[in-house]
């Protein structure tokens, strides 16, 4: 069985080190994804593939987290650990699915940003500002 893994983007930082420490006691393997690997399909990245050539497209600076083979209970424990240890959440996060396994990291990032904006727009529409 595949080891539950968390792929971390733009988290080769002290904050990322804290996140990696949260993952260790839960048995979650962590992988820091370099920009050079952004062009690999996520399923290949999860399989340990290395790019034949470095990614030449536009990167992104947002933190992003992708979980592979992470059952719901384990995901819940990880998110609880973030709260309990007062580590701010990673806003762009996804679970590897049969659909997004074919996407590369840049495509997933773009989709998560679209979803985040749609949620913000929906919240703004549900709670319009009252005129002064």
C-alpha positions in Angstrom: 0.0 0.0 0.0 1.2 3.5 -0.8 2.4 5.6 2.1 0.1 8.6 2.8 2.0 11.6 1.3 1.7 15.4 1.5 3.2 17.3 -1.4 4.2 20.8 -0.4 4.7 23.7 -2.7 6.5 26.9 -1.8 7.0 25.6 1.7 10.8 25.2 1.8 10.6 27.7 4.7 10.6 27.7 8.5 6.7 27.5 8.3 7.1 24.5 6.0 9.4 22.8 8.5 6.6 23.2 11.1 4.1 21.6 8.8 6.5 18.7 8.1 6.9 18.3 11.9 3.0 18.1 12.2 3.0 15.3 9.5 5.7 13.1 11.0 3.7 11.7 14.1 0.8 11.0 11.8 2.9 8.8 9.5 2.6 11.2 6.6 5.5 11.4 4.3 6.2 14.9 3.0 7.7 15.9 -0.3 8.8 19.5 -1.2 7.9 19.9 -4.8 10.4 22.1 -6.7 9.3 24.3 -9.6 11.3 22.1 -12.0 8.6 19.4 -11.4 5.5 21.5 -11.9 5.0 20.1 -15.4 4.7 16.5 -14.4 1.2 15.1 -14.1 0.3 14.8 -10.5 -0.1 11.0 -10.7 3.5 10.7 -12.0 4.8 13.0 -9.3 3.0 10.9 -6.7 4.7 7.8 -8.3 8.1 9.4 -7.8 8.8 10.4 -11.4 11.4 13.0 -12.1 11.0 15.5 -15.0 12.9 14.9 -18.2 13.3 18.6 -18.5 12.7 21.3 -15.9 9.3 23.0 -16.0 9.6 26.1 -18.2 6.2 27.6 -17.6 5.1 30.3 -15.3 5.3 29.2 -11.7 3.4 30.4 -8.6 4.3 31.7 -5.2 1.2 30.6 -3.3 1.6 27.8 -0.8 -0.1 24.7 -1.9 -0.6 21.2 -0.3 -1.7 18.1 -2.2 -2.5 14.9 -0.2 -2.2 11.5 -1.8 -3.5 8.3 -0.2 -4.7 10.2 2.8 -8.0 8.8 4.2 -10.5 11.2 5.6 -9.7 10.4 9.3 -6.0 11.1 8.7 -6.8 14.4 6.9 -9.0 15.4 9.9 -6.1 14.6 12.3 -3.7 16.7 10.2 -6.1 19.7 10.1 -6.7 19.4 13.9 -2.9 19.3 14.4 -2.7 22.6 12.4 -5.2 24.2 14.8 -3.9 22.7 18.0 -0.3 23.9 17.2 -1.6 27.3 16.0 -0.1 26.8 12.5 -2.0 28.9 9.9 -3.7 26.8 7.3 -2.4 26.3 3.8 -5.3 27.9 1.8 -4.7 26.0 -1.4 -5.1 22.3 -0.7 -6.4 19.3 -2.6 -6.6 15.6 -2.4 -5.2 13.6 -5.4 -8.2 12.2 -7.3 -8.6 10.1 -10.5 -9.5 13.4 -12.3 -6.7 15.6 -11.1 -4.0 12.9 -11.4 -3.7 13.9 -15.1 -3.2 17.6 -14.3 0.1 19.2 -13.7 0.9 21.3 -10.6 0.3 24.6 -12.5 -3.1 23.4 -13.7 -4.2 22.3 -10.2 -3.0 25.7 -8.8 -5.1 27.6 -11.3 -8.1 25.4 -10.6 -7.8 25.9 -6.8 -7.4 29.7 -7.3 -10.6 29.7 -9.4 -12.5 27.8 -6.7 -11.2 30.1 -4.0 -12.4 33.2 -6.0 -15.8 31.5 -6.6 -16.2 30.9 -2.9 -15.3 34.5 -2.1 -17.7 35.8 -4.7 -20.5 33.6 -3.3 -19.8 34.7 0.3 -19.8 38.4 -0.9 -23.2 37.8 -2.6 -24.6 36.1 0.4 -23.5 38.9 2.7 -23.7 42.1 0.8 -22.3 45.2 2.5 -25.0 47.5 3.9 -24.8 51.0 2.6 -23.6 53.6 5.2 
